[in-house]
Structures are given as structure tokens and as C-alpha cells.
């Protein structure tokens, strides 16, 4: 990972726009590429799918965008016209990934292209840069109101909508108890969303005090999985029934304790297993009978020892998917503008863009209480 000078992007298609980036963020899922767990990266790739910027150029069919507009851009690139986009499934766009043949090998079908997220997802240059080209700019970018600052806005490109979609998938009813594995940025926004959507009890599970503290500020009860038995604690908090829904906001590089975690760690290191499903297994085990398990955490390939028997015999519903950010962007901008949720709560570090490699190391090692790193070009 290094910072270099490259050619500035330009408008290539009529529906394109070019932005001067104001803020970009390092996502936890960027670390999957940094750690070598997502293939199809190539030398010279520019990362970053969370950014906000000013429009400096537009194509002839870029919709209502105008030079000078301050906009936040969804991380999935969506055409707005295919069957999936027309049904609000923007992250499953059929037209935006020029390298669709690559993910079809693993998944049968291709999801949408994603900014700065390997060539399997289109090879698009990301927003951890001074400038970025935005395809289908008539569909994705949303103008940011004056009441929303840049740090809040950049969280709306991924983190806040992802946490919101994860909570929404839980079909929260009055009185529900929701458990969230992972108190990173997405987990924290899932906590905030679950509370906003009416959950009576939200429990955040992590091991880092600074992350658990942020979850408590958002109204969650907390469990440190290195000191407490997660399953027994959740049973105690829910009168023995278990949470009504569980959210795995951890994904493929989950940490844990015990033999199952050591098994996953060894197999992933040897590339005999692509993902470590520690949090997912716990969520499926802890969820009450007939409950919902929502998975916003990124998984890339194949996992071992998947407890399908629990899903069948407990009547669980499993919901997942990349976030359909375009569906949530404008409503959540209003939520932030009204002061109901402040997504900038997750930001722990601010750095100039030329220190991005240090930001990656900081976030990977969770050093200096790192939760979320924001970069300023």
C-alpha cells in the first residue's frame, strides 16, 4: 500500500461525473484486500468505496448533477435501469460490472460493480484519491444538505446504510431484543438503527473497550466475549429465550476464542478456507427459535462447519447481501440532518491522504483505539 501520483480521471461516458474528493474513509472490508483474502487485485489499483466530494465535471447525461454540487456516492455502482435496480436491489445491478464473468465462477451470477474493490467487482478506481470518476452519476450520487458535514456524509456512502439495512432485515417489533456481533463502524450503526427502529434491548458484542464504549453511548448493553460467555449472557438478558434477531457485523476475518476459532484461523492461513465464520456461528447458535439472523458482514467465499442443522431445526431465517445504498441514501440524509443519529460518532482518527498506508496499518492492528479512519486529500 502506497500513495503515488497517477493521471487524473476524466469523463468517459455520457452518464459519468468526476468528483474532487473532500473526505474518504478506510472501511473494514478494505482490510480483506489489504490482508490478501480477496483475489483479483492488481498493481496500481486504487482502493476506497467510501467518499464524499464536489462535482468538477459531468457527462451530457449525468442527470441533475451540476459542477459545484457536494455529493455522497453509494459504494455499489448501479445502472438504475436493469430488473434488479428497478426492484430496489441496486447492489445486484446486472449491468455495472464489466468483469461479471469472474464472480459468476464462484457465485453463479455477478453482483454490482463496487468502487475500489478488486477486479472481480469491476476494477473501478476508488475514492481514496484526489479525484474519482463516478459511472452512472444520474443514479448514485446524492446532494448533501448544508446541515450534514463531510464526516457525517462520508458515513452515508456505506457504513450507516449498511447498519440500517442490517437492522431493517431483522423485522424489528416493539419489545424486541437484538444482538449485534462486532462494534466496529457497521455494528455501531446497526445498534443505532435498531434502537431507532424500536428495539427495546440492543446488545453489542466485541472485545475492544473503546468500541464497546461507543456502543453504550448509542444505548446498547455490551458483552466482552473474551471475559463473558456470550450465549449464557444473551440468555440471561432475554429471560432464557434468546435474542429475537442477531446481526453479524463482523464477516470473514472474525476473531474469537476456543478450538473452533483456532481451526478456522489455521485453515484460513493455509488458504484451505476463505472465511472465518466465528461470529456467524455464534449468532446462529444464540438466536431464539423462529428468529432472524442478519449478515451485513462481508464474506467472500466458502466456510467450514456451517451449522445448517440449527437453521432448519430452530426455524431460523437468514438474510444477507451487499447494501442497496441508493434506496436508503436520501432518507438517511434527512435522519442525520435532523440530528436523530450522528454517524460521525464512529470516527476515531483523521489523517491526510498521504498517510493512508499508516491508516491501514493502524486500523488493521486496532492500534491507538482505532475504529474508523477518515482521510482528507
Steps between C-alpha positions, in 0.01 A plus 500: 500500500647833398402846381608590145427756231268372225314655209187688596175325405277648233149456367492191276126442457203741475367391842835557678603767749839582645530607864769678694505292819443689825512203737558127456495225760672168548241223536548182697431310180796679336712300744391175334692609190784643707533163676489310171168319547323645195662403170522683163690801635759642262794741540382859470144437622352795690293401802217676677122464473403760762535860385332838472606773258425795275395450138763647266383353168189324368402310189211604281263248667599537866149589610455792737864519612671830445859614538547618858246262658621332821394136479536168679534193280365148575768231497311269257499623142151461356353570158149578626336332201546121530242272666686499831542878519134549411412275796722696742776236504772743393787290639396222261507717187529287187679760287769675706768232534708474182679198648181310584650174372736486801243490784271277293754220546458514879145632540312395186403862433683830539416773751543869416833664443655663806741791522856397585413140581710271277454403138241238592273796577588697189849636557366852555738756647396590853462824688812497721639755258482867406251433219271211406286416199142403586315291238119518483514832682133560420412209732740485794622833641278700734541869575600560862294760689681777686394353835712188435878542523759309297582245771134416546447486125784259431342252743190502281689348207510163680517478879166652605286348220665162559419507870150621419431228243629240745262623772210535258548135398429404862133601461517670841180502703430693822671327790752310287851415615776529239858374538778647285831323454775755435506858628696636207350776285232280337412331827470836673269629228297178527463571872385856427259381231353223716433748778350748252276229355355416841705219657459495878837333567811512281812311604841562341768230511869582455833490687631856461401739785493808276253332263281370780501850649374646173226236490394597853478864392252386234285328762626141484577251773842346438677165525878450490529156344849447644366533854140381481314202356306664216231232473427493875505880529250536215273239654508684832416831332204351312336288773651184355337536156788650306511815284216548252756581232878490475727711278843380387686823427839326508542291186782296358784593737316444826689450827394278785609250761511123527576207268260602219672837463846339494375254237376784277813705553726213395290405196475861381875552539559194281234623253298183562205717610436850370301644794497473880130476599552528877239771553251341261508168682445675833213706362323193360550316829379785721198612297164397641289238325319652204730802503692687231875512440607802292848500346645833379853374571691430178562137409693424184484129437469177696472414868533173689289352777194701403218401743221444249327277754444799727335696221264214416417373845464842661303642208744787446488751216836608357519836318806655341635699207706798401315820584254658259632842598306694237175392669602646837719796415252788486283386795808455718640839398177640646546297821851641541397855407231488771763397756332166579818294439857627466696246292825693558496348850695207353797714386810453715784625277544771239800502265617666181476278194878465475495311830252240377745206536544589867121517532467149361760365743333680788157360419628149432680483834219684686781716640437825689132406549438516124140458389466704179763691303396797283742631235513857368665556158 
